[in-house]
Amino acid sequence: IFSQQFATMIDSGISLVDSLQIMYDQMDNKFFKKSLEEILEDVETGVSLANAMQKHKKIFPTLYIELIRAGEAGGVLDIVLNKLADHYERQSKLNSIIKSALYYPLTILTVAILVVTFLVVQVVPQFVGMFSSLGANLPLVTRILLAISDFIRAYWWAILLFIILMIFIFSRYRQTEKGKLRTDKLILKIPVFGNMMQKIYLSRFSSTLSILIDSG
């Protein structure tokens, strides 16, 4: 939205400083508004728009900054801004499709885990007394199931802490360059899901390369 409105003002002949001022005045997001204020101050002192945006990489990714730089150099800032708006709109739609595709299987998996946990923790123990009164030797599978049920009921807090610890360790490991590389390789090898992710990455790569070449 920012890119589209910015492009419209530049295309209408409004100066860069005035355009930034208008965008600043109507921006609702406080964090974005603060960044625009600093960008406006830099541009007013003679700093290029790309260099001013480069100080706010939490908002403007490298792709965005470099295309703005190309737009400034070629005098086609409005065209580049429109291309960026289209690019990020496509990315947003793609992300929505991905989320929709993953929503159903993740919901089914979550419900299945909750149901199985409830059965093991609440329902299975109800049969213990009945089995004991029969005085018969229980099958191995049944004894294992009862042992799992007892373990979960006795040490649920330890299991919960272990899961939280594993998630924390995994997230920290993934933040390292080596960990990110290994986990990304693993993701691409997952049946069905990996193939889908590969197509998504190819789509993003092609879209990004297209806008870079198209913008000079």
C-alpha positions as CSV (number, residue, x, y, z in Angstrom):
1,I,0.0,0.0,0.0
2,F,2.9,2.4,0.9
3,S,4.6,1.7,-2.4
4,Q,1.4,2.1,-4.5
5,Q,0.5,5.5,-2.8
6,F,4.1,6.7,-3.0
7,A,4.3,5.8,-6.7
8,T,1.0,7.6,-7.4
9,M,2.3,10.8,-5.8
10,I,5.7,10.7,-7.6
11,D,3.9,10.0,-10.9
12,S,1.7,13.0,-10.3
13,G,4.6,15.4,-10.1
14,I,4.7,15.8,-6.3
15,S,8.3,16.2,-5.0
16,L,10.0,13.4,-3.1
17,V,10.1,15.4,0.2
18,D,6.4,16.4,-0.1
19,S,5.4,12.8,-1.0
20,L,7.2,11.5,2.1
21,Q,5.6,14.1,4.2
22,I,2.1,13.1,3.0
23,M,2.9,9.4,3.6
24,Y,4.2,10.3,7.1
25,D,1.0,12.3,8.0
26,Q,-1.4,9.5,7.0
27,M,0.6,6.6,8.4
28,D,-1.2,4.8,11.3
29,N,1.5,2.3,12.3
30,K,3.6,4.0,14.9
31,F,6.8,2.1,14.1
32,F,6.5,2.7,10.4
33,K,5.6,6.4,11.1
34,K,8.8,6.9,13.2
35,S,10.9,5.4,10.4
36,L,9.3,7.6,7.8
37,E,10.0,10.6,9.9
38,E,13.7,9.7,10.1
39,I,13.8,9.0,6.3
40,L,12.2,12.3,5.6
41,E,14.8,14.2,7.8
42,D,17.6,12.4,5.9
43,V,16.2,13.2,2.5
44,E,15.7,16.8,3.4
45,T,19.5,17.0,4.3
46,G,20.5,15.6,0.9
47,V,20.7,11.9,1.6
48,S,19.4,9.7,-1.2
49,L,16.1,7.9,-0.6
50,A,17.8,4.4,-0.9
51,N,20.5,5.3,1.6
52,A,17.9,6.8,4.0
53,M,15.8,3.6,3.7
54,Q,19.0,1.5,4.3
55,K,19.0,2.6,7.9
56,H,15.6,0.9,8.4
57,K,16.2,-2.7,7.3
58,K,13.6,-4.0,9.7
59,I,11.0,-2.4,7.4
60,F,12.7,-2.2,4.0
61,P,14.5,-5.4,2.8
62,T,17.6,-5.3,0.6
63,L,15.6,-6.0,-2.6
64,Y,13.4,-3.0,-1.9
65,I,16.4,-0.7,-1.2
66,E,18.4,-1.7,-4.2
67,L,15.4,-1.3,-6.6
68,I,14.8,2.2,-5.1
69,R,18.4,3.0,-5.8
70,A,18.1,1.8,-9.4
71,G,14.9,3.8,-9.7
72,E,16.5,7.0,-8.4
73,A,19.5,6.5,-10.8
74,G,17.4,5.9,-13.8
75,G,14.7,8.6,-13.0
76,V,12.0,5.9,-13.0
77,L,11.2,5.8,-9.2
78,D,7.4,5.8,-9.8
79,I,7.7,2.8,-12.2
80,V,9.9,0.9,-9.7
81,L,7.6,1.6,-6.8
82,N,4.6,0.2,-8.8
83,K,6.6,-2.9,-9.6
84,L,7.5,-3.3,-6.0
85,A,3.9,-3.0,-5.0
86,D,2.9,-5.7,-7.5
87,H,5.7,-7.9,-6.4
88,Y,4.8,-7.8,-2.7
89,E,1.1,-8.2,-3.5
90,R,1.9,-11.4,-5.4
91,Q,4.1,-12.6,-2.5
92,S,1.2,-11.8,-0.1
93,K,-1.3,-13.8,-2.2
94,L,1.2,-16.7,-2.4
95,N,1.7,-16.7,1.4
96,S,-2.1,-16.8,1.8
97,I,-2.4,-19.8,-0.5
98,I,0.4,-21.6,1.4
99,K,-1.3,-20.9,4.8
100,S,-4.7,-22.1,3.4
101,A,-3.1,-25.3,2.1
102,L,-1.4,-26.1,5.4
103,Y,-4.3,-25.1,7.6
104,Y,-6.4,-28.2,7.2
105,P,-3.7,-30.9,7.6
106,L,-2.2,-29.0,10.6
107,T,-5.7,-28.8,12.2
108,I,-6.3,-32.5,11.7
109,L,-2.9,-33.4,13.2
110,T,-3.4,-31.2,16.2
111,V,-6.9,-32.7,16.9
112,A,-5.5,-36.2,16.5
113,I,-2.7,-35.5,19.0
114,L,-5.1,-34.1,21.5
115,V,-7.6,-37.0,21.1
116,V,-4.9,-39.6,21.5
117,T,-3.4,-37.8,24.5
118,F,-6.9,-37.7,26.1
119,L,-7.5,-41.4,25.5
120,V,-4.1,-42.4,26.9
121,V,-4.3,-40.2,30.0
122,Q,-8.0,-40.3,30.9
123,V,-9.7,-43.3,29.2
124,V,-7.0,-46.0,29.4
125,P,-6.6,-45.8,33.2
126,Q,-10.3,-46.6,33.6
127,F,-9.6,-50.1,32.3
128,V,-6.8,-50.8,34.8
129,G,-9.2,-51.8,37.6
130,M,-11.3,-54.0,35.3
131,F,-8.2,-55.8,34.0
132,S,-6.9,-56.3,37.5
133,S,-10.2,-57.9,38.7
134,L,-10.0,-60.4,35.8
135,G,-6.7,-61.7,37.0
136,A,-5.6,-62.5,33.5
137,N,-2.2,-61.8,32.0
138,L,-2.5,-58.8,29.8
139,P,-1.0,-58.7,26.3
140,L,2.4,-57.0,25.9
141,V,1.0,-54.2,23.8
142,T,-1.7,-53.5,26.5
143,R,0.9,-53.4,29.3
144,I,3.1,-51.0,27.2
145,L,0.1,-48.7,26.7
146,L,-0.7,-48.7,30.4
147,A,2.9,-48.0,31.2
148,I,2.9,-45.0,28.8
149,S,-0.4,-43.8,30.3
150,D,1.1,-44.0,33.9
151,F,4.3,-42.2,32.7
152,I,2.4,-39.3,31.1
153,R,0.2,-38.8,34.1
154,A,3.1,-38.9,36.5
155,Y,5.6,-36.9,34.5
156,W,3.5,-34.6,32.3
157,W,5.4,-31.6,33.6
158,A,8.7,-33.1,32.6
159,I,7.4,-34.0,29.1
160,L,6.2,-30.4,28.7
161,L,9.5,-28.9,29.8
162,F,11.4,-31.3,27.5
163,I,9.3,-30.2,24.5
164,I,9.8,-26.5,25.3
165,L,13.5,-27.2,25.7
166,M,13.7,-29.0,22.4
167,I,11.9,-26.2,20.6
168,F,14.2,-23.6,22.1
169,I,17.4,-25.6,21.2
170,F,16.0,-26.1,17.6
171,S,15.2,-22.4,17.2
172,R,18.7,-21.4,18.4
173,Y,20.4,-24.0,16.2
174,R,18.4,-22.8,13.2
175,Q,19.6,-19.2,13.8
176,T,23.2,-20.4,13.1
177,E,24.4,-20.5,9.5
178,K,25.2,-24.3,9.7
179,G,21.9,-25.1,11.4
180,K,19.9,-23.1,8.9
181,L,21.6,-24.9,6.0
182,R,21.0,-28.4,7.5
183,T,17.4,-27.8,8.5
184,D,16.6,-26.2,5.0
185,K,18.1,-29.3,3.4
186,L,15.9,-31.5,5.6
187,I,12.8,-29.5,4.8
188,L,13.3,-30.0,1.1
189,K,13.6,-33.8,1.6
190,I,10.3,-34.1,3.4
191,P,7.8,-36.1,1.2
192,V,5.1,-33.9,-0.5
193,F,5.9,-30.9,1.7
194,G,9.5,-30.6,0.5
195,N,8.4,-30.7,-3.1
196,M,5.8,-27.9,-2.4
197,M,8.4,-25.8,-0.7
198,Q,10.8,-26.2,-3.6
199,K,8.1,-24.9,-6.0
200,I,7.4,-21.9,-3.7
201,Y,11.1,-21.0,-3.5
202,L,11.4,-21.3,-7.3
203,S,8.4,-19.0,-7.7
204,R,9.9,-16.4,-5.3
205,F,13.3,-16.6,-7.0
206,S,11.8,-16.1,-10.5
207,S,9.6,-13.3,-9.4
208,T,12.5,-11.5,-7.6
209,L,14.9,-12.0,-10.5
210,S,12.3,-10.8,-13.0
211,I,11.7,-7.5,-11.1
212,L,15.4,-6.9,-10.8
213,I,16.2,-7.4,-14.5
214,D,13.0,-5.5,-15.5
215,S,14.1,-2.5,-13.4
216,G,17.5,-2.4,-14.9
